[in-house]
């Protein structure tokens, strides 16, 4: 059944949304996942992370999606990712869940395995669907090892276990990360997945692991918790996952009974999710809207659109026309934690907020990408410390400070 009032002109950012599982979001604004890197060395969420989500929880969003939580401490996306393999840190995880949801927001834990783009531990060989290096600079230094069938079965159990623990700790549900070139996205990709068993070859085989994980997770969390998936509209890479096949995956996920599909795109080789490669419309706003509109013609699956959305008029337009059901914002929340409340009140537009510093030199795209991540990460700590709005230092100062911080974290984590 389609969500209530999808086609009504009354639907706007302040409208509630009841998902198929029965969980109601108080409004249509979501803080999308951003990598906080604020876990403790042992994988537990830190008090800084909890304070950060307390600020975001008070900020007016109807939905908060966490950054990467690892299902296996043998594979990290970045230093200081939270890891949830067992119940040893469940009290800290419960505190995290309560902090974000205390004011009424639903909290989803994004659960993930990096596969062949794992940055650590540095002494371990990454794994992937096939023994093929990614082409992204830095991530191609270690050749991954192809997963065995027994290891794939273990990964399925890990996804389910992490999901069960998240819901037990008080999260409203989980988001299975199958985008951005991480492990489940790698299995979907004809470039990364060249297996010749039941997990490779045909599109049906390449999507098998994702659908198995979704079924396992649903069995672990029950029918009353939110099961979301983050999916690439396309890999934006020659030979990678194409839009037509991604649509088939989305239809299969709808049949599998997920509650919310977040649409994204790209990977480390073609980072469309950051706006470097865009599939955008309406004066370059919303990177992946065209895909959502195409999916909507044949699907009633609740959709969350994230990436490049910066005006309240645009948000209300796409919600009112029924193209999507939830608006995801990432970077604006890293600058102003109460941006959702401001949007609901009509007092602030995301496009007016300060932007990350940039280096205006030819060939500086990799530096600017790093600066963007570093600046927002620094803002997370400022927000956790109680600062309402963050302007941040200049580019060079940010680069130097972030480089020192990231190096220190990498050495202590790995």
Residue pairs with C-beta under 8 A, 6 or more apart in sequence:
1 20
1 300
2 300
3 17
3 18
3 19
3 20
3 300
3 302
3 325
4 17
4 18
5 11
5 15
6 300
6 322
6 325
7 321
7 322
8 320
9 320
10 320
11 28
11 319
11 320
11 322
12 28
12 315
12 316
12 319
12 320
13 27
13 28
13 29
13 312
13 315
13 316
13 319
13 327
13 343
13 344
14 27
14 28
14 344
15 27
15 28
15 319
16 24
16 25
16 26
16 27
16 62
17 24
17 25
17 27
17 28
17 62
17 302
17 325
17 326
18 24
18 25
19 25
19 226
19 259
19 260
19 302
20 257
20 259
20 302
21 173
21 223
21 224
21 225
21 226
21 227
21 259
22 224
23 106
23 172
23 173
23 224
23 225
23 226
23 259
25 62
25 63
25 106
25 326
26 62
26 104
26 105
27 60
27 61
27 62
27 340
27 344
28 62
28 315
28 319
28 325
28 326
28 327
29 60
29 61
29 62
29 63
29 315
29 326
29 327
29 329
29 340
29 343
29 344
30 61
30 62
30 63
30 64
30 65
30 304
30 306
30 326
30 327
30 328
30 329
31 56
31 59
31 61
31 63
31 64
31 65
31 328
31 329
31 330
31 333
31 340
32 65
32 262
32 304
32 306
32 328
32 329
32 330
33 65
33 66
33 67
33 68
33 110
33 175
33 177
33 230
33 330
34 67
34 330
34 331
34 333
34 334
34 376
34 380
35 67
35 68
35 77
35 78
35 81
35 373
35 377
36 49
36 52
36 66
36 67
36 377
36 380
37 67
37 78
37 79
37 80
37 81
37 377
37 409
38 45
38 46
38 48
38 49
38 52
38 80
38 82
38 380
38 381
38 384
39 45
39 46
39 49
39 80
39 81
39 82
39 83
40 46
40 80
41 80
41 412
41 413
42 89
43 70
43 73
43 81
43 82
43 83
43 84
43 85
43 89
44 82
44 89
44 92
44 93
45 82
45 89
45 92
45 93
45 95
45 96
48 380
48 381
48 384
49 82
49 96
49 384
50 92
50 95
50 96
50 99
51 99
51 384
51 385
52 380
52 381
52 383
52 384
53 64
53 66
53 96
53 99
53 100
53 107
54 99
54 100
54 102
55 337
55 383
55 384
55 386
56 64
56 100
56 105
56 333
56 337
56 383
57 64
57 99
57 100
57 101
57 102
57 103
57 105
57 107
58 102
58 103
58 337
58 338
59 333
59 337
59 338
59 339
59 340
59 341
60 338
60 339
60 340
60 341
60 342
60 343
60 344
61 105
61 333
61 340
62 104
62 105
62 106
62 326
62 340
63 105
63 106
63 108
63 304
63 326
64 100
64 101
64 105
64 106
64 107
64 108
65 108
65 110
65 175
65 228
65 262
65 328
66 82
66 96
66 107
66 108
66 109
66 110
67 81
67 82
67 110
68 77
68 78
68 81
68 82
68 110
68 112
68 177
69 81
69 82
69 83
69 84
69 109
69 110
69 111
69 112
69 162
69 166
70 76
70 77
70 81
70 82
70 83
70 84
70 112
70 113
70 114
71 83
71 84
71 85
71 111
71 112
71 113
71 155
71 158
71 159
71 161
71 162
72 83
72 85
72 113
72 155
72 158
73 83
73 85
74 121
74 124
75 113
75 114
75 115
75 118
75 124
75 126
75 127
76 83
76 114
76 118
76 119
76 120
76 121
76 413
76 414
77 112
77 114
77 117
77 118
77 119
77 182
78 119
79 119
79 120
79 406
79 409
79 410
79 412
79 413
79 414
80 409
80 413
82 93
84 93
84 109
84 111
84 162
84 165
84 166
85 158
85 161
85 162
86 161
86 165
87 165
87 168
90 165
90 168
90 169
93 165
93 166
93 169
93 170
94 169
94 170
96 169
97 107
97 166
97 169
97 170
97 171
98 170
100 107
101 107
101 170
101 172
106 172
106 173
106 226
107 170
107 171
107 172
108 171
108 172
108 173
108 174
108 175
108 226
108 228
109 162
109 163
109 166
109 171
109 173
109 174
109 175
110 174
110 175
110 177
110 230
111 159
111 162
111 163
111 166
111 174
111 175
111 176
111 177
112 177
112 182
112 183
113 155
113 158
113 159
113 182
113 183
113 184
114 126
114 182
114 183
115 126
115 127
115 128
115 129
115 144
115 182
115 183
115 184
115 186
115 192
116 126
116 127
116 128
116 132
116 133
116 134
116 139
116 144
116 183
116 186
116 192
117 126
117 134
117 136
117 139
117 181
117 182
117 268
118 124
118 126
118 127
119 139
119 410
120 410
120 413
120 414
121 413
121 414
122 414
123 414
125 142
125 143
125 144
125 145
126 142
126 144
126 145
127 144
127 145
127 146
127 147
127 151
127 183
128 144
128 145
128 146
128 147
128 183
128 186
128 192
129 146
129 147
129 183
129 186
129 187
129 192
129 193
129 194
129 195
129 199
129 200
130 144
130 146
130 192
130 193
130 194
130 195
130 200
131 143
131 144
131 145
131 146
132 143
132 144
132 191
132 192
132 194
133 139
133 140
133 142
133 143
133 144
134 140
134 181
134 192
134 267
134 268
134 269
135 269
136 181
136 267
136 268
136 269
137 366
139 268
146 195
147 155
149 197
152 199
152 209
155 183
155 209
155 213
156 209
156 212
156 213
156 216
157 216
159 176
159 213
159 216
159 217
160 213
160 216
160 217
160 219
160 220
161 220
162 174
163 174
163 176
163 217
163 220
163 221
164 220
164 221
166 173
166 174
166 221
167 173
167 174
167 220
167 221
167 222
167 225
171 225
172 225
172 226
173 221
173 225
173 226
173 227
173 228
173 259
174 217
174 221
174 225
174 226
174 227
174 228
175 228
175 229
175 230
175 260
175 262
176 184
176 210
176 213
176 214
176 217
176 227
176 228
176 229
176 230
177 184
177 185
177 230
178 184
178 185
178 188
178 210
178 229
178 230
178 231
178 232
179 185
179 230
179 231
179 232
179 262
179 264
179 265
179 273
180 230
180 232
180 264
180 266
180 267
180 268
180 273
181 189
181 192
181 235
181 266
181 267
181 268
181 269
184 209
184 210
184 213
185 192
185 232
185 235
185 241
185 267
186 192
186 193
187 193
187 199
187 200
187 206
187 207
187 208
187 209
187 210
188 206
188 207
188 210
188 232
188 241
188 245
188 246
188 249
189 206
189 235
189 240
189 241
189 267
190 206
190 239
190 240
190 241
191 235
191 237
191 239
191 240
193 199
193 200
193 206
194 200
195 201
195 205
197 205
198 205
198 208
199 205
199 206
199 208
199 209
200 206
203 245
203 248
207 248
207 249
207 252
210 229
210 249
210 253
211 252
211 253
211 256
214 227
214 229
214 253
214 256
214 258
215 256
217 227
218 227
218 256
218 257
221 227
226 259
226 260
227 257
227 258
227 259
227 260
228 258
228 259
228 260
228 261
228 262
228 304
229 253
229 258
229 260
229 261
229 262
230 261
230 262
230 264
231 246
231 249
231 250
231 253
231 261
231 262
231 263
231 264
232 241
232 246
232 264
232 265
232 266
232 267
233 243
233 246
233 263
233 264
233 265
233 279
233 288
233 291
234 240
234 241
234 242
234 243
234 246
234 265
234 272
234 279
234 291
235 241
235 242
235 265
235 266
235 267
235 270
236 265
236 266
236 267
236 270
236 272
236 277
236 279
237 266
237 267
237 269
237 270
240 267
240 270
243 291
243 294
246 291
247 291
247 294
247 295
250 261
250 295
250 299
250 301
251 298
251 299
253 261
253 301
254 261
254 299
254 300
254 301
258 301
259 302
260 302
260 303
260 304
260 325
260 326
261 301
261 302
261 303
261 304
262 303
262 304
262 305
262 306
262 328
263 288
263 291
263 292
263 295
263 303
263 304
263 305
263 306
263 324
264 272
264 273
264 288
264 306
264 307
265 272
265 273
265 277
265 279
265 287
265 288
265 291
265 307
266 272
266 273
266 274
266 276
266 277
270 276
270 277
271 277
271 369
272 278
272 279
272 287
272 288
272 307
273 287
273 307
274 369
274 372
275 287
275 307
275 308
276 365
276 369
278 284
278 287
278 308
279 287
279 288
279 290
279 291
280 286
280 287
280 288
280 289
280 290
280 308
281 289
281 290
282 289
282 314
284 308
285 308
285 309
285 310
285 311
285 314
286 305
286 307
286 308
286 309
286 314
286 318
287 307
287 308
288 305
288 306
288 307
289 305
289 318
289 323
289 324
292 303
292 305
292 318
292 323
292 324
293 323
295 301
295 303
296 303
296 322
296 323
296 324
302 325
302 326
303 323
303 324
303 325
303 326
304 324
304 325
304 326
304 327
304 328
305 318
305 323
305 324
305 326
305 327
305 328
306 327
306 328
306 329
306 330
307 328
307 330
309 315
309 327
309 328
309 329
309 350
310 332
310 349
310 350
310 351
311 349
311 350
311 351
312 343
312 346
312 349
315 327
315 343
318 324
318 327
319 325
319 327
329 339
329 340
329 350
331 356
331 372
331 376
332 339
332 350
332 353
333 339
333 340
334 376
334 379
334 380
334 383
334 390
335 353
335 354
335 376
335 379
335 389
335 390
336 342
336 348
336 353
336 388
336 389
336 390
337 383
337 388
338 388
339 348
339 350
339 353
342 348
343 349
343 350
354 390
354 391
354 392
356 368
356 371
356 372
356 375
356 376
356 392
356 398
357 371
357 375
357 392
357 393
357 394
357 395
357 398
358 364
358 368
358 371
358 395
359 367
359 368
359 371
359 395
361 367
367 399
370 399
370 402
371 395
371 398
371 399
371 402
373 402
374 398
374 399
374 401
374 402
374 403
374 405
374 406
375 392
375 398
375 402
377 402
377 405
378 390
378 392
378 393
378 398
378 401
378 402
378 405
379 390
379 392
382 390
383 390
392 398
393 401
